[in-house]
Amino acid sequence: MKHAFAYLRVSGKGQVEGDGFTRQLEAVKKYAAANGIKIAKVFREEGVSGGTDWETRPAFSEMMAALLSNGTQAVLVERLDRVARDLMVQESIIADFKRKGLTIVSVNEPDLCSDDPSRVLMRQMLGAFFQYEKTLLVAKLRGARQRKRAKDGVCEGRKAYGAREGEKAGVERIRALRKDGLPLQAIADTLHKEDIKTRTGKAWSAVQVNRVLHRASA
């Protein structure tokens, strides 16, 4: 039996508890069962945009390291927009997989990643559509905030971690641990051991650590 990894992704933290992961995993498992493939491991990307390169996605980075070390050479995703919503990022990832001798399969369109010119065209058209869809959503949200600001005089989004009292020390600790060369998950584990909580009082994840680091360096 062939082996493959499953890669699941949702963009917003509010979607983590929704049905996105369940829907994606069901589609991947159905395809795997029909094609004699065993899912060796499931990688979940929680609250990470599809417009970012894979190097800035903790779960994808972990999956790539596993692909290059343990013999599994295929990845199943529900649709290509789970890989990327940006056309250039999508094509960059697919090309990188081919250079490394790896395979990525979109189970809703299984042959979409082939080199056949018509499939390449279709893939790029879908990628452009996904990118447009994301841009349109961002524009709608921005418009809603502007209308609220015009009506109420204020419309503040959720402040990033570090903006509130007592959080600056947490940001500095994360930066110091990263400077020491610790991986994202190791930083999250260290924060847990040192009883440094997130704003909601829960344990840190690699995704949250990565987000704080990016905001701190911006």
NORRAZI-V535364 format. One record per backbone hydrogen bond with DSSP energy under -0.5 kcal/mol. CO is the residue of the C=O (numbers start at 1). NH is the residue of the N-H. Records with the same first field share a line. If there is no record, write none. Layout:
CO: NH + NH
This chain:
2: 38
4: 40 + 41
5: 76
6: 8 + 43
8: 45
10: 47 + 48
12: 15
13: 16
15: 18
19: 23
20: 24
21: 25
22: 26
23: 27
24: 28
25: 29
26: 30
27: 31
28: 32
29: 33
30: 34
31: 35
32: 35 + 37
33: 36
36: 2
37: 39
38: 4 + 40
41: 6
42: 44
43: 8 + 45
44: 46
45: 10 + 47
49: 52
50: 85 + 86
53: 56
54: 57
56: 58
57: 61
58: 62
59: 63
60: 64
61: 65
62: 66
63: 67
64: 68
66: 69 + 70
73: 103
74: 5
75: 105
76: 7
77: 107
78: 108
79: 82 + 83
80: 83 + 84
85: 87
86: 90
87: 91
88: 92
89: 93
90: 94
91: 95
92: 96
93: 97
94: 98
95: 99
96: 100
97: 102
98: 101
103: 75
105: 77 + 107
106: 109
109: 112
111: 114
116: 119 + 120
117: 121
118: 122
119: 123
120: 124
121: 125
122: 126
123: 127
124: 128
125: 129
126: 130
127: 131
128: 132
129: 133
130: 134
131: 135
132: 136
133: 137
134: 138
135: 139
136: 140
137: 141
138: 142
139: 143
140: 144
141: 145
142: 146
143: 147
144: 148
145: 149
146: 150
147: 151
148: 152
149: 153
160: 163
164: 167
167: 171
168: 172
169: 173
170: 174
171: 175
172: 176
173: 177
174: 178
175: 179
176: 180
177: 182
178: 181
183: 187
184: 188
185: 189
186: 190
187: 191
188: 192
189: 193
190: 194
191: 196
192: 195
195: 197
198: 201
202: 198
205: 209
206: 210
207: 211
208: 212
209: 213
210: 214
211: 215
212: 216
213: 217
214: 218
215: 218
